[in-house]
Amino acid sequence: MRHISTLAAALLAATAGIGAAHAADAAGCATPAPLPSALAGWNNSGTAVAAGNAAALAGTAPLAIGKGVDARLLPAGKVQFLASPADAGDSPSFGGMMPLHIATAGTYRIGLGAGAWIDVLAKGKALESVAHGHGPQCSGIRKVVDFRLQPGDYVIQLSAAEGAQLRLIVARLP
């Protein structure tokens, strides 16, 4: 029974778009885990709205490096991705696109608070990730994927998300 109530609390936390501290509590953790310095901005309370097509993407501000945001996604059927996602997800699922500007070459980590597929596009083509895994236990970060990026403009495509809200962060690794 505790497993069901914990699962229900985690689902409620994810759909309500609450912060990582509450999501950590819902997962059975008394307090959120300390975060590595690259992910320290996870609990910042920014917001972002994912674009559903190229025209909307052009009018969207790039994500800030090192700052967590609560992103509002769109129903997958309403998103015209620039490149076919590696995992479009089952129906119903959510997704969208967000611009990213990189000023300094390095390895960048994208962390998500819930399951979703991440594609990073350069000039319309998906890049290969260099690592992936889970965030620190009790941090609210469920998934992390690393990409080596050069200075320039990129598009993050999110697909196969189960909910219309998704907390994420893009951080440069030391």
N, C-alpha and C positions, 0 to 999 in steps of 0.2 A: 504494500500500500504506500509506503514511503517513497518507493521508486516512482509510482504513478503521480503522487503529489509533487515530487521534485521535477518530474518531466513536465507536468502541467505548469508549474511555476516558471520553469525555463522557457516554455513556449509563450507564456504570458509576458515574460520579460522581453523576449525577442520581438514579439509583435507590438509591444507598447513602445519600443524604441528607447528603453531606459538605459542608463549608463552601465559601464562594466562592473562597477561595485555591486549594483543590484543583481546583475546577471551572475556574478560570482556567488552571491548569497543564494540565488535560486539554484545553482548547481551544487549546493551543499557545502560551500566554503564559507567559513566564518568571516573572512576578510579577503579582499583581493590580493593576489600575489604581487610582490614587487616586480617591476618591469625592467628589462635591460634598458640602458640609456637610449638606444635607437628607437625604442617603442614608448618612451616616457610620455609622449604626447597623446597616447591612446585615449585617455579620459578627457581630453579637450572637447568642448561641446560645440563643434562646428556642424554645419548642415550642408548638404549638397543634393542637387536634383539631377539624376541621370538623364541623359539625352536619349531620345528614341530614334533619331535619324541624323544624317550629316548636317542638315541645316540647323537643327537645335544644338548639335555639338559645337558648331562654329560660334554660337552665342553663349557658350558655357565657360565660366572661369575655370582655369586649371586647378587641380587639387593642390593644396599646400603640403609640402614635404614636412613630415614629422608631426602632423596635426590630425588627430582622430576626427572623423566626421560621421554623422548619421546620414546615410544616403537614402533618398527615396527612389525606388525602382519602379519600373513599369511592367504591366503584364507582358510576357514574352512575345505574344502575338502582335503587340503594338510596336515592337522594336525592329527597326530596319538596320541590322548590324552592318558595319563596314566590311567585315569578313565573316564567313560562317563560323560560329562558335565551335570549339572543339567538343563542347557538351551543351546542347541547346536545352536540355532538361525535359522533364515530362510536363504535361499540362495538368494543372496550372502551375506555372513557374513565373519568375520575374527576372528582369535584367535591365540593362541599359549601358550607356557609354559615358565616359568622363575623360576630359583632356588632362594631360600631364606634361608639364614642362620640366626638363632636366637641365640644370645649369652646370653641374659638376659630374664628370664620369664616375661611375662606381657601381657597386651592387646595391640594389634597392629591394627592400622587402615590402610586400603588400600583405597586410594582415586583415582578416575578416572575422567578424563576430559570429558568423553563422556559415553554414555550408553554401558554396556557390562556386561556379567555374570562373577562373580568371584568365583572360587572354590579354596580352599587351601587344599592341600593334605599332609597327614602325612602317610608315609609308604603305599602309594597308595590309601588311603581312604580319602574321603572328610570330612573335619571338619565342625561342625555346627558354624555358625556365632553367635555372642552374641548381635550384634546391627547392624543396617543399617539405612541410611538416605541420606540426601543431604549435600553437602559442603556449606560453607558460601556463601550467595548471592553475586554475582559479583566477586567471587574468581577464577572462571574458573574450580572449582572442582564440578562436577555434582553429583557424587555418592560416598558414603563412606560406608565401611563394616568393622566391627570390629571382631577380632578373638582373643581368649586367646591362647597364644602359650608358650610352654616350650622350653628350649634350645634344639637346634637340627636343622635338615635340613628339608625343606618343598619345595613343588612345588606350585607355583601360576599358575592356569589354567585360561586363559581368553577366553571366547567364546561369540558368538552372538554380536560381535562388528560390527558396521555399516561401519567403515573405517579401512584402513590399518595402520593408525597412531593413537596412543592412549597415552596421557600423564597420568602418574600414579606416586604415591608415596606410600611407606610403612613407617609408622611412629609409634613409640612406644608412647602410651598415658601415661601421667603422673599418 
